[in-house]
Amino acid sequence: MSQQKPVPGTGGDHYVPYAQRTGAESTVYFTRDLSAEGLRKIFARVHEPIQGKIAIKLHTGEPHGPNIIPRPWVRSLVENDLPGATIVETNAYYEGGRYTTEDHRETLKVNGWDFCPVDIMDEQGTAMLPVKGGKWFTEMSVGKDLLNYDSLLVLTHFKGHAMGGFGGSGKNIGIGCADGRIGKKMIHTVPGGDQWSISQEEFMERMMESAKSVVDHFAPHIVFVNVLRNMSVSCDCEGVAAAPVVTPNIGIVASLDILAADQASVDLVYALGEEDHKDLVERIESRHGLRQLSYMKEMGMGNDRYQLLDIDHGDQPISAAQAVEGVVPFGK
């Protein structure tokens, strides 16, 4: 990395339609079945790389968070398909229900994450993972316990995000595996500046470099599942203060390719009607969140072209528009 300050890329507020993308295609599985059974079925399509000591990275939520992935779904997955797996988290960078390990443990209890071990990975300190091919970092500080696992299931509640525009698999591990005091500060804060002083394209790039350190560490034993349900424009970090959900529920996607999983999730949102997607699209574009996708592609983390296979209909290839046909307005 040169001594000269890197320059962020551009275009994070510009959506690139599928027809304008280039490169190879990955496989993304899709189901409309938003249930414990639907989650189990789609995980079965990508489970093969998962072996050894297994970690599940998911957002366990602020106290009483209303939009997180339902605990019974995760419990069913763990008990039936991933016995012995551990949910992994890190402490938050902001004061609240997950700022200290003690408070975080209490929040886990309140939210019902009591059916399998939960490892707060930075409880015992931090470790550095190399960032290969980045421009902001050469290494990233993560919760030390991350290194204790052989495989990682990135189980993500896809939704909006106050700073990232959207939170997908990239955000789940890019922020969620960085430890609460050093790693998250590296991503969010200019030295000597305001806590949230980094935003837009620079923030997306830093977050995705952090995500890359985790993907590279586990590859090929890492898989990505995004649940497109209760998609507030607010992240689960906002808990009960999250903005009301107005975007229709869509389904679940899964892939071995982090970029394809997040790109397909974004494409499904954009494929909704204007009235259905306008709030979430406005949040994504106003924060320049689409830079998450273009930067992952630039760093070689995956493909933004993919074949979307409908597992509800015998793995029939479908378009994002076909996948969202018949969605109903949220709450109906």
N, C-alpha and C positions, 0 to 999 in steps of 0.2 A: 504494500500500500504506500503510495507516494506521500510526501509531507504536505503537498498541496491539498486544500480542503476539497473533497469530492463535490461534484455538482449533481443535484438530483435530476432524474429524468422528468419528462413531462407527459401530458395526456391522461392523467388519472381521472379526469372528468369526462373522458370520451369513450363510449362503448363501441367496441369493434364487432360488427356483425359476423356471424360464422363464415359467410361466403368470402369475407376479406382476410381470413386467417390462412396461414401457410404452415406446412410441416406435417409430421406424421400424426396418426390418430391413436389415441388410447381407448381402452374400454371403460365405460361407466355403466353400472347397473342402476336401474330405477324401479321403485315400487310406489304405488299410491297408498299402500297399506300402512297407515300410521297407527301401529299397535305394537305390543311386545312381540307378537308373532311375525309381523312385517319386519321388525328390526332383526330378529333371529334369521329369517329367510334371506335377507339381503346380506347379512354378515357371512352366511354360509357360502356365498359366491366369492368372497375375497379372503377367506380364513386361512388358506394354505400357508402363507408365509409366517403365520403367527405360531411361535414355538418357544419352548424353554420357559423362563420366568417372564410372565406377561404383565405389562402395565397397560391400563386403560386411562388415557388422558381425556377427561371431560370436565366441563365447567359445573361444579357442584352448587354454585349459586350463593348469593347473599342470603341472609336470613329470610325465609318465607318467599324466596324469589318465585314469581308465578309462572315463568315461561321456560324454565329449564327442562331438559329431557326427563320425562316421568320416571321416578325411581323404580316403579314396578317393571317397566320395560328393561331397565339396566339390570335389575335383580334377576329377571328371567334369563337374560343373556348370560350373565355370570354363572348362575347356578346350573344352567343346561349346557352351555357351550364353552365356558371359560372358567371351570372350577379352579380355584387357586389363584386366579388373577387378582391384581391389586389396582384400585383406583388411585391415580396419582394427581397431585395438585401442587401449587406453590403459594406462598403467602402473597397478598396483594401489595401494591405500591401506594395505595391510598388508605387513609384511616377508615375503619369500618369493621364489619363482621369477620373479615379474613386478614386483617393487618398483622396481627401477632399469631403465633402458632396456637396459643391458648384460646384466643377468640375464634380462630379458624376451627379448632376442634369442637367448640361449642356450637358453631354454625352448622357443622357437619351433622351434629346430633339433632339440632332443630329441624334440619332439612331431610332427615331420615336416611342418611348414607351410613347405615349401620349393619348392612348384610354381608359386607366383605371388608378386608383391610383397606384403609385409606392412608396413603403415604404422603405426608406433606414434605415434599422432596428437599426443601431448603431448611428443614428443621435442624439438621445436623451440619449445615454449612453449604458451601458452593463448590462447583467444579467448572473448569473452562473447557468448552468444546471448540475445535477449530472451525472457522468459517472459511470455506474454500471458494475462491472466486468472488468475494465480496469487495465492495469499495468503501464501506463505512467501518467494517470490523475485520480483524484477522481471527478473533475468537469471541465467544459469547459466554457469559457467566450464567450457569443453570443450577437448579437444585442438585446438590451432590448425589442424592439417592437415585437420580435418573440413570446413573451408570450401573446400578444394581440389576437392571432388567435386560433381557435378551430381545424382546419384541415389544412393539407399541401399537395398540389400537387407538387411533385418533378418532374419538367419538364426539362429534361436534353438533351443537345446536346452532344451525345457521340462522343468522338474524342481522339486524343493523348494528351499528356501533358508533358511538359519539365521535371517535377520532378516526377509526379505520374505515368508516363508511359502511362496511359489512364485516361480520366476523364469521369466517369459515375455518377450514382445517389449518390454514396458514396462521391465522390469528391464535387459534387454540393452542398450538405448540410454540409459535413465535413469541407470544407474550406469556402463555401459560406454563412454559417450561423454564423460562428465564426466572431467576430467583427474585424475591420481592424487594431486595435492597440494592443489589448491584446490577444485575442483568436488566431489569425493567427500567432502571435509571439510565442505563446506556442507550436504550431505545427511545425513551420519552423526553430526556432532559439535556439541554445544552449545559455544559459545565458552568456553574455559577448563575444559571438562568432559572426562570420559573419552572416548576415541576413538569408542566405540560407544554414546554416551549418548542417541541419538535412536532410538526404536523404535515399534512398533505403528502406530496410525493416522497419527501425525505423520510417521514415516519413510516410510510408503507415499505420503503426499501430496507430500512433498518429492521423492521419487524420480519420481513421475509428472509433477510440474511440470518436472523436468529432461527427462524423456522428451518432454514437450510442446514444449519449446524445439527439440528435434531434429526432431520431426515437422513443426512449423510451418516450420522452416528449409528442409526438402526438399520439402514438399507442392507439387504432387501426385506428385512423383517418388520415392516411397518405398513399399515393399511389405513384407509381413510373412509369414514362413514359420516355423511352430513344429513341431519334431520331438519327438513324444511317445514317447521310447525311453530305456531305462536311466534311469528317473526315480527316482533316489535322493531321499531327503528332504533331502540335502545338495546345496549348489551345486557347480558345477565348480571354484569357487575353493578347495574343500577337497581337491582332487586325490585322491591315493591314500588319504587319511584319510576320504573320503566314506563315509557309512553304506551298508551293503549294499543293493542294489536289491531291493525286494519287490513293487513295483507292476508289473502287466503292461504290456508294450509295447502301444501303441494304434495309432499311425499318424502322419500328417503333416497339418497344416491350413495353409491359406494364405488371405490376404485382403488387400484394399487398406485395411482398417479395423483399426487396432491394437487397439481395444477388442474388436471382434468376434472377432479371432484369439485373444486371451488369454481372453476369456469362453468361447468354444467349447472351448478347451483345458481350462479348469477344469471346464466342464460334462461333458466326456468322462470326466474323472477321477471326478467325483461319480456318473456313470452306471454305473461299475463296481460290482460286488458289494461288500458291507461288508468282507469279508475281504480283498479285493483292494485297496481304496482307503483302508482305515482309517489307515494310517501317514501317507500323504501328506495326507489330509484333516485329520488331527490337527495336522500341521505347519502347514498353511495357516491353520486356524482359531486355533490357539494363538498365532500371531504376528500375528493380525488382518490377514492378507494380502489378504482379499477387499476391503479398502478401496482397493486398487489399482484395482479395476474400477469401484466406485461413484464414485470421485473422477475417473477418466477420463471417466465419463459426465457428471458435474457440470460438468467443464471443456469439454464439447462435443467431446471427442476422437474420438467414434464412437458406435456403437450396441451395446447388450448383447443385442439381439434380432437374429437372423440366420437366413438359410436355409442349412442345411448340405447341400451338394451332393456326392454320392458319385461321384467321377470314375471309380471302379472299375466303376460300373454306369450309364454314360451320363448322368451328372449328375442322377441321381434324388435328389429331396429326401428326407432321412432325419432322424430324431431322434438325439440323442446316445446314447440307449439302444440304438437299432438299430445305430449305428456300432460299439458295443463288444460286440455279440453275438458270441460265439465267441472272444473273446480268451482266451489261455491264460495260466496262472500264469507269472510270470517264471522263465526258466531251463528251462521245459519244452519 
